[in-house]
Structures are given as structure tokens and as C-alpha cells.
Amino acid sequence: MAEIKYEIIRKAIQKEIESGKYQVGDKLPTESNLMETFGVSRYTVRRAISELQNAHYVYRIQGGGMYVDDWQDSQQPPKANNKMIGLVTTHLVDYIFPNIISGIDRIVSAHGYSLIVSNTHNQRENERRSLERLLDTQIAGLIVEPTQSALANTNMDLYQKIAQSHLPMVFINAHYPQLQAPYLEIKDKKAEYEMTKYLIKQGHKRILGIFQVDDLQGTRRMEGFINAYMEYPDISYLSETVMYQSGQDMNRIFQRVTQIMERPDHPTAIVCYNDALAIQVMDVVRSAGLKIPEDVSIVGFDDYVLGRYFSPRLTTIEHPKEKMGMDAGRMIMSLIDGEEVKPIEYDTKLIFNDSVRKLD
């Protein structure tokens, strides 16, 4: 009787692992490579890989391929003994996160799970403690907004261990490509590019951009600001940027903005990292004796609900807060169920209110 095809593939891969051709942690050929090598269907390859997973010879990383497991000391990762989802945020009471958390909770609670929320205050040491504490509780899944995602990650060793443990993990707002984990993000660069072009088309040549640059959202928004200006080389030299990091003394940043706005040739528009910053910058501009938008136009990012009640109402960019949360909840549930998921990148739209003036 002819040997079953998936058994042929399973034995061939197992032999290569046991012979040392592939070491623990090595990446194995892709499903497509194996289909071509053995001339079989994807289902046959997946059946063979499933057998190898059950025997602890290989493990998968969602979206990242197949790797050699520690087959000589094969111990299954501990199973979650409760239905808890860990959620790590950078700012628990920030105006975005309550909506995101609400969206996540709506989905996971409908599946019988509960949330354990941990706040890092955007500090790497806190992030490490949060991750370690959540892992000690044997959570079923993990949702993370990376802390200071634009800087070198001092917790990558812990994230690698999480990936190797097969714990379902999802990133929101930013992600680490080397982990190959699914994520949900908005198109920050594209959105800020469109907002800056809008201001330029409104006649603004001197625009100041103020960006937080220790997270990827801020660096991408700054990149969009710069990219828009590069399409107008005759005025690109008139652009200015002020950069800051979380935890920095913002009074010093506002002093610098005040100095810029007190110049005779001050910018006629200001692009802010987010709405919370834009509202503070409004006070700084008024303190410099300038009116909004008569003297200076100001725009934000994230569509903070209170921004609609300030005078003038803030022109901004939407952030799909609760939808992102609900999608993150669905994504982590799918991973827990063993399903493959794809990253989500949200398009945004500009929200035009009263804080921008068109120049003659």
C-alpha cells in the first residue's frame, strides 16, 4: 500500500530536523515551497505540519512562518487556566484609549472573556513589568500598544519569548516587524500628508509641525508633514518642526513655540501631533497675542470629542477608536481559535472645522 502523501512530507521534515539540518529556532521552508518540492496541495502540506506541531517538532508564528521547536525537550506551553485577555496600553486615561478599551471589551466579553488592563505610562520599565505580570496569570491572549515604539526596544527579548510560547498576540497603533505579529494601525503618514497639503492649498507657506518622536505614530506623522512640503520645493525651506519625547518637560517645548510665534515672520499655521497638544498650543498662541484662526491656523489629530466644543472648533483627523478596539477584540479571538488573521490599516478623513483660515 502506497504511503500517504502527508506522511511522506512529515517524515522528510522530521528527518531533516533530527539530523540537525534545521536547528531549534530555524525557520522552515514556506508552505508554498513545500507544495512545489513535493508536488502536493496546500491542504496536504498543512496536514503534515499539523502532525509535526502535535509532536512538538515545529511551531508557527502567525504571519511569520514555521520554525523548529525544542523537540528534544518538548513541553507544551502552559495552557491558559482562565479566560482572560491581557491589554497593555501606554496611557490608560488618555482620550483615545477609553474608546479603544470599550471596543475590545465589547467583543471579548461577548465570547466569555475578561480584560486585565495594564498601563505603562509610556515607560519601558513599566512595560516589562506589565508583560511579566500578565504572563504570570496565564492569560489566553495579549493585546499591546508598544511603549516608545520609535526607540530601540529594550524588551524585545521578552517579546521573542512570548512569540515562541505561541501566545496569541496583537499590536495596536504600532508594531515590531521582526515579530511578525498581526496589528491594527491608522495610516498616520498619509493622513498628515493630506492635512499639510490642505493647509498649503489654503495659502499657508510657513507651517510649524510639532511632533512626539518617541513613538511610531509621531514619526510617521512628521514624515507625512515633510513629504507634503517636498512637493512644493519653492516653499519647503519655510517649514519648521519642533520635536519632543513623552515625559519631557512640555513647558520648555511651549517656550520654544512661543519664541517662534513672537517672530515677525512667524508661521501662519501649526500642525500638532494630536488634539490634546493642539488645545494646549492654542493657549500658547493666544498668550503670544495672536488670534486663531485670524493670525494662526491650528490643526490636530485624533478627533478628540472635546475639541468640538472649543472655540474655534478644531480642524483635525479622525481616529477610528472604538472600531479599532472592536477589530482588535475580533482579531485576538480569531487567533485564540487558531485562525489566520491579516493586519488592518485604517484610512482616515480630514474633519474641517473653524480653526483654519484660508489666506488670500
C-alpha positions as CSV (number, residue, x, y, z in Angstrom):
1,M,0.0,0.0,0.0
2,A,1.4,3.4,-1.0
3,E,2.4,5.7,1.8
4,I,0.0,8.7,2.4
5,K,1.4,11.9,0.9
6,Y,1.2,14.0,4.1
7,E,3.1,11.2,5.9
8,I,5.9,11.4,3.3
9,I,6.2,15.1,3.9
10,R,6.1,14.7,7.7
11,K,8.8,12.1,7.8
12,A,11.0,14.0,5.4
13,I,10.9,17.2,7.5
14,Q,11.2,15.3,10.8
15,K,14.3,13.5,9.5
16,E,15.9,16.8,8.5
17,I,15.2,18.2,11.9
18,E,16.5,15.2,13.8
19,S,19.6,15.1,11.5
20,G,20.5,18.6,12.5
21,K,19.9,20.2,9.1
22,Y,17.5,22.5,10.9
23,Q,18.3,23.7,14.4
24,V,15.9,24.8,17.1
25,G,14.5,28.2,16.2
26,D,15.4,27.9,12.5
27,K,12.8,28.9,10.0
28,L,11.5,26.1,7.8
29,P,10.5,26.4,4.1
30,T,7.2,28.1,3.5
31,E,4.0,26.2,2.6
32,S,4.4,27.3,-1.0
33,N,8.0,25.9,-1.1
34,L,6.9,22.6,0.3
35,M,3.9,22.4,-2.1
36,E,6.4,22.9,-5.0
37,T,9.0,20.5,-3.6
38,F,6.6,17.6,-3.0
39,G,4.1,18.4,-5.7
40,V,1.1,18.4,-3.4
41,S,-1.8,20.6,-2.3
42,R,-1.7,23.2,0.5
43,Y,-4.1,21.0,2.5
44,T,-1.6,18.1,2.3
45,V,1.2,20.3,3.5
46,R,-0.8,21.7,6.3
47,R,-1.8,18.2,7.4
48,A,1.8,17.3,7.6
49,I,2.8,20.4,9.5
50,S,-0.1,19.8,11.9
51,E,1.3,16.4,12.7
52,L,4.7,17.9,13.4
53,Q,3.2,20.6,15.6
54,N,1.4,17.9,17.7
55,A,4.7,16.1,18.1
56,H,6.4,19.4,19.1
57,Y,8.8,19.4,16.2
58,V,7.6,22.7,14.7
59,Y,5.7,25.8,15.7
60,R,4.0,28.6,13.8
61,I,4.1,32.4,14.2
62,Q,1.0,34.0,12.8
63,G,2.1,35.6,9.5
64,G,5.7,34.7,10.2
65,G,6.1,31.1,9.0
66,M,7.1,27.9,10.6
67,Y,10.1,27.3,13.0
68,V,11.8,24.3,14.6
69,D,10.5,23.7,18.1
70,D,12.6,22.4,21.0
71,W,11.7,18.8,20.0
72,Q,14.3,17.1,22.3
73,D,12.7,18.7,25.4
74,S,9.2,19.1,24.1
75,Q,7.0,20.6,26.8
76,Q,3.8,22.2,25.7
77,P,3.4,25.8,26.7
78,P,1.2,26.1,29.8
79,K,-2.5,26.3,28.9
80,A,-4.4,29.3,30.0
81,N,-6.4,28.3,33.1
82,N,-8.8,31.2,32.8
83,K,-10.5,33.2,30.1
84,M,-8.5,36.4,30.5
85,I,-7.1,38.7,27.8
86,G,-4.2,41.0,28.8
87,L,-4.2,44.5,27.4
88,V,-1.2,46.8,27.7
89,T,-1.7,50.5,27.0
90,T,0.6,53.5,27.2
91,H,-1.9,55.8,28.7
92,L,-4.9,54.4,30.4
93,V,-6.9,57.7,30.8
94,D,-5.8,59.2,27.5
95,Y,-8.7,60.4,25.5
96,I,-8.2,57.7,22.8
97,F,-7.8,54.6,25.0
98,P,-11.1,54.5,26.8
99,N,-12.9,54.1,23.5
100,I,-10.4,51.5,22.3
101,I,-10.7,49.6,25.5
102,S,-14.5,49.8,25.4
103,G,-14.4,48.4,21.8
104,I,-12.2,45.5,22.8
105,D,-14.2,44.7,25.9
106,R,-17.5,44.6,23.9
107,I,-16.1,41.8,21.7
108,V,-14.1,39.7,24.2
109,S,-16.9,39.8,26.8
110,A,-19.3,38.5,24.2
111,H,-17.0,35.5,23.9
112,G,-16.9,34.9,27.6
113,Y,-13.5,36.6,28.2
114,S,-12.5,39.4,30.5
115,L,-9.8,42.1,30.2
116,I,-6.8,42.7,32.5
117,V,-5.6,46.2,31.7
118,S,-2.1,47.4,32.5
119,N,-0.8,51.0,32.0
120,T,2.9,51.6,31.2
121,H,2.7,55.4,31.3
122,N,4.9,55.1,28.2
123,Q,7.9,53.9,30.2
124,R,9.9,50.8,29.1
125,E,10.5,49.5,32.7
126,N,6.7,49.6,33.3
127,E,6.1,47.8,30.0
128,R,8.4,45.0,31.1
129,R,6.7,44.6,34.5
130,S,3.3,44.7,32.8
131,L,4.2,41.9,30.4
132,E,5.7,39.8,33.0
133,R,2.8,40.2,35.4
134,L,0.2,39.4,32.7
135,L,2.2,36.3,31.6
136,D,2.3,35.0,35.2
137,T,-1.5,35.0,35.2
138,Q,-1.6,32.5,32.3
139,I,-3.7,34.8,30.0
140,A,-5.3,33.4,26.9
141,G,-4.2,36.3,24.6
142,L,-2.4,39.6,24.7
143,I,-3.1,43.0,23.1
144,V,-0.3,45.6,23.2
145,E,0.3,49.2,22.3
146,P,4.1,49.3,22.2
147,T,5.8,51.7,24.5
148,Q,8.1,54.3,22.9
149,S,7.8,52.3,19.7
150,A,10.1,54.6,17.7
151,L,13.1,53.8,20.0
152,A,15.2,50.7,20.4
153,N,13.2,48.1,22.1
154,T,14.8,47.0,25.4
155,N,12.1,44.4,25.9
156,M,12.5,42.6,22.6
157,D,13.9,39.5,24.4
158,L,10.6,39.2,26.3
159,Y,8.5,39.7,23.2
160,Q,10.5,37.0,21.5
161,K,9.7,34.6,24.3
162,I,6.1,35.5,24.0
163,A,6.1,34.7,20.3
164,Q,7.9,31.4,20.8
165,S,5.4,30.4,23.5
166,H,2.6,30.5,20.9
167,L,0.6,33.0,23.0
168,P,-1.8,34.9,20.6
169,M,-0.6,38.5,20.5
170,V,-1.9,41.6,18.7
171,F,-0.4,45.1,18.4
172,I,-2.4,48.3,18.2
173,N,-1.3,51.7,16.8
174,A,2.3,50.5,16.2
175,H,4.1,47.1,15.8
176,Y,7.5,45.5,15.6
177,P,8.0,43.9,12.1
178,Q,10.6,41.4,13.4
179,L,7.9,39.7,15.5
180,Q,5.6,39.0,12.6
181,A,2.5,39.5,14.8
182,P,-0.8,41.0,13.4
183,Y,-1.5,44.6,14.1
184,L,-4.1,47.4,13.7
185,E,-2.9,50.9,12.8
186,I,-4.1,54.0,11.1
187,K,-2.3,55.4,8.1
188,D,-0.6,58.2,10.1
189,K,1.8,59.3,7.4
190,K,-0.8,59.5,4.6
191,A,-3.2,61.4,6.9
192,E,-0.7,64.0,8.0
193,Y,0.5,64.4,4.4
194,E,-3.1,65.2,3.3
195,M,-3.6,67.6,6.1
196,T,-0.4,69.5,5.4
197,K,-1.2,69.7,1.7
198,Y,-4.6,71.1,2.6
199,L,-3.0,73.9,4.6
200,I,-0.6,74.7,1.8
201,K,-3.5,74.8,-0.7
202,Q,-5.2,77.2,1.7
203,G,-2.3,79.6,1.1
204,H,-0.1,78.7,4.1
205,K,3.6,78.7,3.3
206,R,5.2,78.9,6.7
207,I,3.8,75.9,8.7
208,L,5.2,74.7,12.1
209,G,4.9,71.0,12.8
210,I,5.1,69.8,16.5
211,F,5.5,66.1,16.9
212,Q,6.2,63.5,19.6
213,V,9.0,61.4,18.1
214,D,9.5,58.5,20.5
215,D,6.5,56.6,19.1
216,L,6.0,55.5,15.5
217,Q,2.7,57.4,15.2
218,G,4.5,60.7,15.7
219,T,7.5,59.9,13.5
220,R,5.1,58.8,10.7
221,R,3.0,61.9,11.1
222,M,6.2,64.0,10.9
223,E,7.2,62.1,7.8
224,G,3.9,62.9,6.2
225,F,4.3,66.6,7.0
226,I,7.8,66.6,5.4
227,N,6.6,64.6,2.4
228,A,3.8,67.1,1.7
229,Y,6.3,70.0,1.8
230,M,8.7,68.2,-0.6
231,E,6.1,68.5,-3.3
232,Y,6.5,72.3,-3.1
233,P,10.3,72.9,-3.3
234,D,9.8,76.6,-3.7
235,I,8.4,76.9,-0.1
236,S,9.8,73.8,1.6
237,Y,12.6,75.7,3.3
238,L,9.9,77.7,5.1
239,S,8.7,74.7,7.1
240,E,9.7,74.2,10.7
241,T,9.5,71.3,13.2
242,V,9.6,71.1,16.9
243,M,10.2,67.5,18.3
244,Y,9.7,66.2,21.8
245,Q,9.5,62.9,23.7
246,S,7.0,61.6,26.2
247,G,7.9,62.6,29.7
248,Q,9.8,65.6,28.6
249,D,9.1,69.0,30.3
250,M,6.4,70.4,28.0
251,N,6.9,73.9,29.4
252,R,10.2,74.1,27.6
253,I,8.6,73.0,24.4
254,F,5.9,75.6,24.7
255,Q,8.5,78.3,25.5
256,R,10.2,77.4,22.2
257,V,6.9,77.6,20.4
258,T,6.2,81.0,22.0
259,Q,9.6,82.2,20.7
260,I,8.8,81.1,17.2
261,M,5.4,82.7,17.2
262,E,6.7,86.0,18.6
263,R,8.9,86.5,15.5
264,P,7.6,88.9,12.8
265,D,7.8,86.1,10.3
266,H,6.1,83.6,12.5
267,P,4.3,80.5,10.9
268,T,0.7,81.1,9.8
269,A,-0.3,77.6,10.6
270,I,0.6,74.9,13.1
271,V,0.3,71.1,12.7
272,C,0.1,69.3,16.0
273,Y,0.8,65.7,16.9
274,N,-2.6,65.3,18.4
275,D,-5.7,67.2,19.5
276,A,-4.6,67.3,23.2
277,L,-1.4,69.1,22.1
278,A,-3.3,71.3,19.7
279,I,-5.6,72.5,22.5
280,Q,-2.5,73.4,24.7
281,V,-0.9,75.1,21.7
282,M,-4.0,77.3,21.3
283,D,-3.3,78.7,24.7
284,V,0.3,79.3,23.9
285,V,-0.6,81.1,20.7
286,R,-3.1,83.3,22.4
287,S,-0.6,84.1,25.1
288,A,1.7,85.4,22.3
289,G,-1.1,87.9,21.4
290,L,-2.2,86.1,18.3
291,K,-5.8,85.1,17.3
292,I,-7.0,81.8,15.9
293,P,-7.5,81.4,13.0
294,E,-7.1,85.1,12.0
295,D,-3.4,85.1,12.7
296,V,-2.6,81.4,13.1
297,S,-4.4,78.3,11.9
298,I,-4.1,75.2,14.1
299,V,-4.9,71.6,13.3
300,G,-4.7,68.4,15.4
301,F,-5.1,64.7,15.0
302,D,-7.4,62.0,16.5
303,D,-10.8,63.9,16.6
304,Y,-10.9,64.4,20.4
305,V,-14.6,64.8,21.2
306,L,-13.9,67.9,23.4
307,G,-12.1,69.6,20.5
308,R,-15.6,70.2,19.0
309,Y,-16.5,72.4,22.0
310,F,-13.5,74.6,22.0
311,S,-13.7,78.0,20.2
312,P,-12.8,77.9,17.4
313,R,-13.7,74.2,16.8
314,L,-10.6,72.3,15.9
315,T,-9.8,71.0,12.4
316,T,-8.5,67.5,12.9
317,I,-8.1,64.0,11.5
318,E,-10.4,61.1,12.6
319,H,-9.1,58.1,14.6
320,P,-11.4,55.0,14.5
321,K,-11.0,54.5,18.2
322,E,-13.9,52.1,19.1
323,K,-13.8,50.4,15.7
324,M,-10.1,49.7,16.2
325,G,-10.9,48.3,19.7
326,M,-13.7,46.0,18.3
327,D,-11.5,44.8,15.5
328,A,-8.7,44.1,17.9
329,G,-11.1,42.1,20.0
330,R,-12.2,40.1,17.0
331,M,-8.6,39.6,15.9
332,I,-7.4,38.2,19.3
333,M,-10.5,35.9,19.4
334,S,-9.6,34.6,15.9
335,L,-6.0,33.9,17.0
336,I,-7.2,32.1,20.1
337,D,-9.4,29.9,17.8
338,G,-6.4,29.1,15.7
339,E,-7.4,31.1,12.7
340,E,-5.1,33.2,10.5
341,V,-5.6,36.9,10.5
342,K,-4.3,39.8,8.5
343,P,-3.1,43.2,9.7
344,I,-5.6,46.1,9.4
345,E,-4.6,49.6,8.3
346,Y,-7.3,52.3,8.5
347,D,-7.8,55.1,6.1
348,T,-8.8,58.3,7.7
349,K,-10.5,61.5,6.7
350,L,-9.9,65.2,7.5
351,I,-12.5,66.9,9.7
352,F,-12.8,70.5,8.7
353,N,-13.9,72.9,11.4
354,D,-13.2,76.5,12.3
355,S,-9.5,76.6,13.3
356,V,-8.1,77.1,9.8
357,R,-8.2,80.3,7.8
358,K,-7.7,80.5,4.0
359,L,-5.1,83.1,3.2
360,D,-5.5,85.5,0.3
